Amino acid sequence: MFRQLTLRGGAASLLWGYRPAVTLRSWTIAKTDGQWTLTGTIDRVDRFMARQTPLLFTAPRPQGFWAWGVESVHVGTSQVVAKLGPPEQ
């Protein structure tokens, strides 16, 4: 398996249930030393929902969707940084 990997994309969301807590214009996920880290540019945020658990990062891809469970998240004014669990299948 990969030791380091970087994925980039456009529109994506952090979901609380089926509701978008944070919508992103662009995002990057980097895997370094077994840890997945999301960095994204915020389009819209509901700060109440962004503090709830569990959150799920989702982004479209040609075969469907990427999905990762969110372990921790920091929502700034224009950027979000989150620690992600392993990708879901």
N, C-alpha and C positions, 0 to 999 in steps of 0.2 A: 504494500500500500504506500501511498505518498507520505513523505515526511513534511514537505511544505507544498502548499497549494494556494492559489489565489483565484477567486471567482469575482466577476464584476457584472453589474446589471443595472437596468433602469428602474421602472416602477416596481414597488414591493410594499409589503405591509407587515406590521407586527399586530397580530390579532389577539383579542381577548374574547374567547369563544368564537363567534362568527363576526364580531364587530371589529373594525379597524381602530386600534388604539393609536397607532402611528402609521402614517403613509409616507413613503420615501420616494424621492425623485430619482436617486441613484444610490448604489450601495456597493460595498466591497466586503467579501468574506475572506479572511486569511486563516489558513491552518498552519500553525507553527508549534512544533514540539507536542503534537497531539491536541492542542487547544484551538477551537474555532472562535474567531473574533469577528463580529460584524461592525462595520462603520458605515453610516449612511447619512445622506443629506435629507433633512426633514422637509416634507411638503405640508403636511398637517399633523397636528397632535392633539389628542384629548388627554390632558395630564392626569386626570383621575383614572382613566382606563389604563394608561401606561404604567401606573403603579400597582395594578392588579396582577394576580397570578392564576393560572399559568398563561403565559404569552407564547405565541407561536409565530416565528418569522416565516413568511411565504413569499415566493417570487415566481412568476411564470417562466417556463422554459419550453422548448419545442415539444417535449414528450409529456408535458403536464405542468407540475409545480415542484419547486424546491420547497422543502419544509424542515425547519430546525426548531426544537424547543429552546426557549430563552431561559437561561439560568440566572442571569442578572443583567440589568440594563441601567444606563445613565442617559437621561434625555436632557440635552442642552438647549440652547436657543435655536440653533440651526443644524446641529448634528446629534446623532444618537450613536452610542457605543454599547455593544452588548456582548456578553459571553454566552456562547451557544453550546448546547449539548451536541451529540452526534446527529448527523442528518437522518431524517425519518424516511422510510421507504413506502 
